[in-house]
Amino acid sequence: MLKAAVKSGQPPLAVIFNDPGHDKWNSWDFKLFKAHYILKDWYRDGIPIWWDESDRVTFDAKARVSKSRAAVERAQEADGKKKSKSHGRYFVTEPRVMDDGDMPTRDEWLQEQQDKKGLSNQRPIHNREAHILQGKNKQ
């Protein structure tokens, strides 16, 4: 939504909160606008560009398994074996919980990662304010 606000010239908070009455830019609008361009212009693949292009920094590639990418790749592979082609057809992933519960929160996932590494007693994860990206809106 921030990208749409920036493209339309509207204050970001007006678009984010669907508030057409918010027509004057305030300090938060400028902060969001600045953050958008910092992420767009100064980060590449989630890495700060000053690390990515530095002669003093190197990167080690580590394998990760993406279940969503694997599902798309399997579907594309199966679709490619068919005799008739469906032009324009593409696949998207739809997350689902295997145990019929709620989607995990970021904090639950972080705790799970600590438990896997045997670090669950070292640093407790404090449940701060709920965040929309966590999966479920726990307060």
N, C-alpha and C positions, 0 to 999 in steps of 0.2 A: 504494500500500500504506500510505503514511503516513496518508492520509485514512481508510482502513479502521481503522487502529490508533486514530486519534483518536476515531472514532465508537464503537468498541467499548470504549474506555477501557483498552486494553492498552498496555503500553510499546511504543513504535514499533519498537525493535530486536527485540522478541520476534516481531512480525509480519513485519518485513523479513527476518529470518534464520530464520523458521519455528522458533523456539526457545520452546516452551511453558514451559521451566524458567526463562526470564528473566521473572520476575514482579515484580521490584522495579525501580522507575524509577531510572536513574542519570543522570549529567550529560548524556550524549549523548541519552538519551530526551527530556530537557527541551529540549535545543538543537534537536532535530528538531521537537518539538512547537511550539516558538516559531517556528521557520522556516516551518512550515506556515501558521501564522496570520499571520505577516508577509506571506507571499506572497498569502494569501487576502484579507486585509483591507487591505493597504497597497499593492497593485499592481493595476492595471487594464490588461488587454491587454499585460502585460509591462512596463508603464511605471509607475514609482513614482507614487503618487497625489499626492505633494507636487509633482511636476512637472506632472502632468495637470491639477491644479486651481489651479495658481499663476497669478497675473496677470502674472508676469514671464516665463513660458514660453509659447512658441507652437510649433506643430508644422506642418511641411511634409509634405504627403502625397506619397509617392513610389510610383510604380507598381512592382509586383513581379509576376512571372509564377509562379504556382504550378501545376506540372504535375499535382499530385494533385487540386487543385480543378478544373482544366480537364478532367481525365478524368471526374470526377464530374458536372460540368455537362454534358458531351457525352452521358453516359449518361442523365442526367435528361431532357435535351432529346429524345433519341431515344425514350425511354420515354413521354414526354408525347405524342408523335405517334401512338402506337398507339391503335387503336379500343377495345381492351379494357384496362381499368385494373387494375393489380395493387395493391390497397389494402395498405398497410403495407410495400410494397417500398421499399428504400432502397439506396444504394450506398456502398461504402467503398473506400478506396484500398489497394492492396497494392503496396508498392515492389518494384521489381526492377531488377537491374543490366543495362544494355544490352550490356555486353561479356562477360557470363558470369563475371565475376570476383566478388570479395567486395564487400560494401557499403562505400562509402568511410567513412573515419574522419573525425572532426571536423578533425583536423590536416591530412588530405589535402584536405578541402574548403577550409580556410583557405588552404592553399598554392595551390590552384587559383584562389581569388579574388585572391590576390596576383599570380599569374602573369598573370591577365587584365588586371590594372591595370598590369602592367609593374613591379611592386614586388618581384619575387622575390629580388633581391639586397640589399634594404634591411634586412630583419629576418627572420632565419631562425626557423622555428617549431621549437621544441625539443619532442621527443616525451617528454613527462613520463609519469607513470604512466597506464596504460590506463584508460579510462573506459567503462562499459557503454553509454553513449549515443553512443559514437563509431562504432558500426557493427560493427566486428570487434574482438575482444579481443586486440590486439597487446601484447606485453610488452616 
